[in-house]
Amino acid sequence: MKINTNFDIGNKLRIARVNKGLSLDYVAGKIGLSKVLLWEIENRSVENLDVQVLHVIFKELDITCDDALGNCIRDADFL
């Protein structure tokens, strides 16, 4: 399944990473993503990102899907 990330999701991921004292380079290397892609996920809207990539990031940062997606899903217009 593909998902489009938005600033809210990326911002939550960045905050979680920084709060854990982890660098962008470290997390990207640990999960097998390029530093550029991880930066784009945190700072921009990324279209057609595989949901498995988000799952791996959530797992590495020890956050739940609800932590990162909760408000985004609740605030969505289609619900």
Secondary structure, 3 states (H helix, E strand, C coil): CEECCCHHHHHHHHHHHHHCCCCHHHHHHHHCCCHHHHHHHHHCCCCCEEHHHHHHHHHHHCCCHHHHHHHHHHCCCCC
